[in-house]
Amino acid sequence: MHSALPVERLTTDDDLFVRMEHALGLGVVNQCVWQLPTRLDAEAFARLGERLCAGRASRLVARRPPPIRDAWRYTPTAGSVEFFTDTVSADDVAAWIDTQARFALDSVSGPSWRLSAAHSDGIGTYVSFTAAHAIGDGATLITAITEALSDNTYDTDVEMPDLASDLSDGVKTAARAAHAAASSVVASLRTALPRGSAHTQPARVPPQTTVTTTAGPTSTGATTGTEPGLPPSVIVTVDREHASKIAAERNGTPNSLFVGVMIGLLEKAGIASSGDIVPVSIPVSRHRDDDRRANATTGVTAHIRLDVNRYIDLSEIRDACKAAYRTLDAQPGPIAAMSTVAQALGDGAVRRLAGGMSTPLCVASNVGRVDPLFASLGTGGLGVTAMRAVTTDTAGLAGHAGGISGWLCSGDEVLTLAVSSLNPAMINDRSSLRALVAAEFASWNISEKDWGSCE
């Protein structure tokens, strides 16, 4: 006899993205896009949508009063599925996927995810899958798609919390928050004590003025990067074999080359300068087999000196990344402690606690080799895939002094890089960002082209 699974509460990682969305007005959307080489059948697309409606991504957040943790509520009505009748040209595909990313998602009231598609004006198909980040990180979304394509069943029969469950959870959550707050205070006091003469070179604070780069024109006049809308973003592809060869010739790997490109974009945008120590945030998936968590991504930080020598030798970047990965099992830091405290608070308190929050200077997320089933969407023909995370409100993002984020996907023949501005006041339009990307790849002797124009 089947019995429902126990109540599933949000983790601190899940809660972070709910609070960004509902307390701070900075909702983050994860987006997967495909350029398929064949015409996707409308019936096959509808079946995929139906399977997603019955799967792990089709859930909403059931808010609970603090300090009780929110719970997951699975429902087949959480998503939106649409196949457009109008075709999309390669020239218009960037605007099309931006439009899909701007579709209003809400992790609480829904829809929390959206699957959409349109045929190209040639023989292919463009597909977009977006989800509120609270619903799932990149690994969760990939798993949701592959489960739907392979008809793997995900159990959505989960109990909803009752009064006893809520009371018990509230007591435990409050206790964890109190312990985290106390530990954070102790750690701060220890950090403040004299510890000899060793000092870490601080990262340079970037100037908060818009710069005009030599790589391409920047917008002037009314375009200030503070209007509501999607921050500038571009997606390009490069030949995988050639990029790997370039990296190997410079004592590096495709991953260290990726990080080198990202910090080069910061320099070309005027956000960082030669000699700066750039903190590069590197997300690392901590998902386990049969993992039901929506978000299970931790982060490490590689501190990389911005030096022109990287264009001939990637050793320093590679070593910095290795050193960062070695910190994966370290004790949780102050940010993790603050997240534990925040989960026990109401949205208003979180809003006050987050005052002065800044977004990362550089995020480099390497998705790795894409599963062929995921890349083909079950069509048998491997598509060119890309992933990215975007904040859907430029106005809200502009005041947080960030930099750029990048997502790298590896396919059989190409690497796909999606780059988004985290600082619309500095990089405020797509054409400027596209010019920066072209100039940076030219510095590595690598040719790139716009995603969606692949033959």
C-alpha positions in Angstrom: 0.0 0.0 0.0 1.4 3.4 -1.0 1.8 6.0 1.6 2.6 9.7 1.1 6.2 10.9 1.6 6.9 13.0 4.7 6.6 16.8 4.6 9.4 18.4 2.5 10.7 21.6 3.9 12.7 24.1 2.0 16.5 24.1 2.6 18.4 27.3 3.3 19.5 27.4 -0.3 15.9 27.2 -1.5 14.8 29.8 1.1 17.5 32.2 -0.2 16.0 32.3 -3.6 12.4 32.7 -2.3 13.6 35.7 -0.2 15.4 37.2 -3.1 12.1 36.9 -5.1 9.6 37.9 -2.5 11.5 40.0 0.1 14.0 41.8 -2.1 12.2 41.8 -5.5 15.3 40.3 -7.1 13.9 37.1 -8.5 16.4 34.8 -10.2 15.3 32.7 -13.2 17.2 29.7 -14.5 16.9 29.1 -18.3 17.8 26.2 -20.5 17.6 26.7 -24.3 18.0 24.4 -27.2 18.6 24.9 -30.9 17.4 21.6 -32.4 18.5 20.6 -35.9 15.0 19.2 -36.7 11.4 20.2 -36.5 10.1 19.2 -33.1 6.7 17.5 -33.4 4.0 19.4 -31.5 2.6 16.2 -30.1 6.0 15.2 -28.7 6.4 18.6 -27.2 3.0 18.4 -25.6 3.9 15.0 -24.1 7.1 16.5 -22.7 5.0 19.3 -21.1 2.6 16.7 -19.6 5.5 14.8 -18.1 7.0 17.9 -16.6 3.7 18.8 -15.0 3.9 15.4 -13.2 7.5 15.8 -12.2 9.9 17.2 -9.7 9.9 20.8 -11.1 6.1 21.1 -10.9 5.9 22.5 -7.4 5.1 25.7 -5.5 6.2 27.1 -2.2 3.7 26.9 0.7 4.6 29.8 2.9 4.5 29.3 6.7 4.7 31.9 9.5 8.2 32.4 10.9 10.2 30.7 12.4 8.6 27.7 10.6 10.2 26.7 7.4 8.2 26.9 4.2 7.1 23.6 2.6 6.9 22.2 -1.0 3.5 21.8 -2.6 3.5 19.6 -5.7 0.8 20.4 -8.3 0.4 19.7 -12.0 -0.8 23.3 -12.5 2.5 24.8 -11.4 3.8 25.2 -15.0 3.0 26.8 -18.3 3.5 25.1 -21.7 3.3 26.9 -25.1 4.2 26.1 -28.7 4.3 29.2 -30.8 2.9 29.1 -34.3 5.1 31.9 -35.6 8.6 31.0 -36.7 11.7 32.6 -35.3 14.7 33.6 -37.4 18.3 33.3 -36.3 18.5 37.1 -36.2 15.6 37.3 -33.8 16.4 34.3 -31.6 18.3 36.3 -28.9 15.2 38.5 -28.5 12.9 35.5 -28.4 14.8 33.7 -25.6 15.0 37.0 -23.7 11.2 37.2 -24.0 10.8 33.7 -22.6 13.1 34.6 -19.7 10.9 37.7 -19.0 7.8 35.6 -18.7 6.5 36.3 -15.2 7.2 33.4 -12.8 6.3 33.1 -9.2 7.5 30.3 -6.9 4.6 30.8 -4.5 1.5 31.5 -6.6 2.7 30.1 -9.9 3.5 29.5 -12.6 6.9 28.5 -11.3 8.2 27.2 -14.6 7.5 27.5 -18.3 8.3 25.3 -21.3 8.0 27.1 -24.7 9.1 26.4 -28.3 9.0 27.8 -31.8 10.1 26.5 -35.1 13.0 28.4 -36.8 12.5 29.8 -40.3 14.7 27.0 -41.5 14.4 23.3 -40.5 15.1 23.5 -36.8 13.3 24.3 -33.5 14.1 26.6 -30.6 13.1 25.5 -27.1 13.2 27.4 -23.8 12.7 26.0 -20.3 12.6 28.6 -17.5 12.1 28.1 -13.8 12.2 30.2 -10.7 15.6 29.4 -9.1 13.8 28.5 -5.8 12.2 25.6 -7.8 15.5 24.2 -8.9 19.2 24.8 -9.6 20.7 23.9 -13.0 21.3 20.2 -12.0 17.7 19.9 -10.9 16.3 21.3 -14.1 18.5 19.0 -16.2 17.2 16.1 -14.1 13.6 17.2 -14.5 14.0 17.2 -18.3 15.8 13.9 -18.5 13.2 12.2 -16.2 10.4 13.5 -18.4 12.1 12.3 -21.5 12.9 8.8 -20.1 9.5 8.3 -18.4 11.1 8.0 -15.0 8.5 8.5 -12.3 9.1 11.1 -9.6 6.9 10.7 -6.6 4.9 13.9 -6.0 2.7 12.4 -3.3 4.0 14.4 -0.3 2.2 15.3 2.9 1.4 18.9 3.6 2.3 20.2 7.1 -0.2 20.1 9.9 -0.1 22.0 13.2 2.0 19.5 15.0 4.5 19.4 12.2 4.7 23.2 12.0 5.1 23.6 15.8 7.9 21.1 15.9 9.7 22.6 12.9 9.4 26.1 14.3 11.1 25.2 17.5 14.0 23.4 15.7 14.4 26.2 13.1 14.5 28.9 15.8 17.2 26.9 17.7 19.3 26.4 14.6 19.0 30.2 13.9 20.1 31.1 17.4 23.1 28.7 17.3 24.1 30.1 13.9 23.8 33.7 15.1 25.9 32.9 18.2 28.6 31.1 16.1 28.7 34.0 13.7 29.4 36.4 16.5 32.2 34.2 17.9 33.7 33.9 14.5 33.6 37.6 14.0 35.4 38.2 17.3 38.1 35.7 16.4 38.6 37.4 13.0 39.0 40.7 14.7 41.9 39.5 17.0 45.5 40.3 15.8 46.9 37.3 13.9 50.5 38.3 13.1 51.7 40.1 10.1 50.2 38.1 7.3 47.6 39.9 5.2 45.5 38.9 2.3 45.6 41.4 -0.6 42.1 42.8 -0.8 40.1 42.8 -3.9 40.0 46.2 -5.6 36.7 48.1 -5.1 35.6 48.9 -8.7 34.7 52.4 -9.6 30.9 53.0 -9.7 30.8 55.0 -12.9 29.8 53.9 -16.4 32.9 53.3 -18.6 33.1 53.5 -22.4 35.2 50.5 -23.6 37.2 50.3 -26.8 35.5 47.0 -27.7 32.3 48.6 -28.8 29.8 51.4 -28.3 28.0 51.8 -25.0 24.5 53.3 -24.6 24.2 56.9 -23.6 21.3 59.2 -22.8 18.2 57.5 -21.4 19.7 54.0 -21.3 21.3 54.0 -17.8 20.9 50.4 -16.8 18.3 51.2 -14.2 15.1 50.6 -16.2 13.0 47.5 -15.4 13.7 44.6 -17.7 16.2 41.9 -18.3 19.9 42.8 -17.8 22.1 42.5 -20.9 23.0 38.9 -21.8 24.6 37.2 -24.8 25.1 33.5 -25.7 27.9 32.4 -28.0 29.4 29.2 -29.2 33.1 28.2 -29.9 34.6 25.2 -31.4 35.3 22.7 -28.5 38.3 21.1 -30.0 40.0 24.4 -30.9 39.3 25.9 -27.4 40.6 22.8 -25.7 43.8 23.0 -27.8 44.2 26.7 -26.9 43.8 25.8 -23.2 46.3 22.9 -23.3 48.9 25.0 -25.1 48.7 27.4 -22.2 49.0 24.7 -19.4 45.3 24.9 -18.8 42.0 23.2 -19.2 38.7 24.3 -20.8 37.6 25.3 -17.3 40.6 27.5 -16.5 40.2 29.0 -20.0 36.6 29.8 -19.1 37.6 31.5 -15.9 40.3 33.4 -17.8 37.7 34.6 -20.3 35.4 35.8 -17.5 38.0 37.9 -15.7 39.1 39.2 -19.0 35.6 40.5 -19.6 35.7 42.3 -16.3 39.0 44.0 -17.3 37.7 45.0 -20.7 34.5 46.4 -19.2 36.5 48.6 -16.8 35.2 46.9 -13.7 38.6 45.5 -12.7 42.2 46.5 -13.6 45.5 44.8 -14.1 47.0 43.8 -10.8 43.6 43.4 -9.0 42.8 40.2 -7.1 39.5 39.2 -8.5 37.2 36.9 -6.4 35.7 34.4 -8.8 32.6 32.6 -7.5 32.5 29.0 -8.7 29.2 27.1 -8.1 29.7 23.4 -7.3 26.8 20.9 -7.4 26.3 18.8 -4.2 23.4 16.8 -5.5 23.4 13.1 -4.6 21.8 10.2 -6.4 18.0 10.2 -5.8 18.3 13.7 -4.4 14.9 15.5 -3.9 16.4 18.8 -3.0 15.6 21.7 -5.3 18.8 23.6 -4.7 22.0 21.7 -3.6 24.7 24.0 -5.0 27.5 25.3 -2.8 30.1 27.8 -3.9 33.9 28.3 -3.6 35.9 31.4 -4.4 39.0 31.5 -6.4 41.1 34.6 -5.8 42.9 35.3 -9.1 45.3 38.1 -9.9 44.4 39.9 -13.1 47.6 39.6 -15.2 48.1 39.8 -18.9 50.3 36.7 -18.6 47.1 34.6 -18.5 46.9 34.8 -22.3 50.1 32.7 -22.6 50.0 30.7 -19.4 46.9 29.5 -17.5 48.8 27.9 -14.7 48.0 30.6 -12.1 44.3 30.5 -12.8 44.3 26.7 -12.8 46.1 26.6 -9.4 43.8 29.2 -7.9 40.8 27.1 -9.0 42.3 23.9 -7.5 42.9 25.8 -4.2 39.3 26.9 -4.2 38.0 23.4 -4.7 40.0 22.2 -1.7 37.9 24.4 0.5 34.7 22.6 -0.4 34.6 20.6 2.9 35.5 23.6 5.1 33.2 24.7 7.9 30.3 26.8 6.8 31.2 30.5 6.6 29.3 33.6 7.7 27.1 33.7 4.6 25.8 30.2 5.5 25.2 31.2 9.1 23.3 34.3 7.9 21.1 32.1 5.6 20.2 29.9 8.6 19.3 32.9 10.6 17.3 34.4 7.7 15.2 31.3 7.3 13.7 31.8 10.7 12.7 35.4 10.0 9.9 37.1 8.1 10.3 38.8 4.8 10.4 42.3 6.4 13.3 41.3 8.7 15.2 39.7 5.9 14.8 42.9 3.8 16.3 44.9 6.6 19.1 42.3 7.2 20.0 42.4 3.5 20.6 46.2 3.4 23.9 46.9 1.6 24.0 43.5 0.0 26.1 43.3 -3.1 26.0 40.8 -6.0 29.1 38.9 -7.0 31.9 40.5 -9.0 32.4 37.4 -11.2 30.4 34.1 -11.3 31.8 31.2 -13.5 29.4 28.2 -13.6 30.7 25.2 -15.6 27.8 22.9 -16.3 30.1 20.4 -17.9 29.3 17.8 -20.6 25.6 17.9 -21.5 23.7 14.6 -21.3 22.9 13.5 -25.0 19.3 12.8 -24.0 19.0 16.3 -22.6 20.7 17.9 -25.6 18.5 16.1 -28.1 15.2 16.5 -26.1 14.5 13.0 -27.3 14.5 13.8 -31.0 17.6 11.8 -31.8 19.4 14.8 -33.2 21.8 16.6 -30.7 20.9 20.2 -30.2 23.1 23.1 -29.2 22.2 23.8 -25.6 22.9 26.7 -23.3 22.0 27.6 -19.7 22.0 30.8 -17.7 20.6 32.4 -14.6 19.2 35.9 -15.0 17.7 38.4 -12.6 14.6 39.8 -14.3 14.7 43.3 -12.8 17.5 45.5 -14.1 16.4 48.4 -11.9 16.7 46.3 -8.7 20.0 44.8 -9.8 21.7 48.1 -10.7 22.2 49.2 -7.1 24.2 46.2 -5.9 27.6 46.8 -7.5 28.1 43.4 -9.1 30.0 42.4 -12.2 29.2 39.5 -14.6 28.1 35.9 -14.6 28.9 33.1 -17.1 27.6 29.6 -17.7 29.6 27.1 -19.8 28.0 24.0 -21.4 30.1 21.5 -23.3 28.6 19.6 -26.3 30.1 17.1 -28.8 31.3 19.8 -31.1 30.9 23.2 -29.4 31.2 25.0 -26.1 28.4 27.3 -25.3 29.0 30.4 -23.2 26.2 32.5 -21.8 27.3 35.8 -20.2 25.0 38.2 -18.3 25.7 41.6 -16.7 25.3 41.8 -13.0 26.0 45.5 -13.1 23.7 47.2 -15.6 25.2 50.6 -14.6 28.5 49.5 -16.0 27.5 47.1 -18.8 24.1 48.4 -19.8 23.2 47.0 -23.3 23.5 43.8 -25.2 25.6 45.3 -28.1 28.3 46.5 -25.7 28.4 43.2 -23.9 28.5 41.3 -27.3 31.5 43.5 -28.4 33.3 42.8 -25.1 32.8 39.0 -25.6 34.1 39.2 -29.2 37.2 41.3 -28.1 38.0 38.9 -25.3 37.8 35.8 -27.5 40.0 37.5 -30.0 42.6 37.9 -27.3 42.7 34.1 -27.1 42.7 33.6 -30.8 39.3 32.0 -30.7 36.5 32.7 -33.0 33.0 32.8 -31.6 29.5 33.1 -33.1 26.1 33.8 -31.8 24.1 30.9 -30.4 21.2 30.1 -32.6 23.1 30.6 -35.8 24.8 27.2 -35.8 24.5 25.2 -39.0 
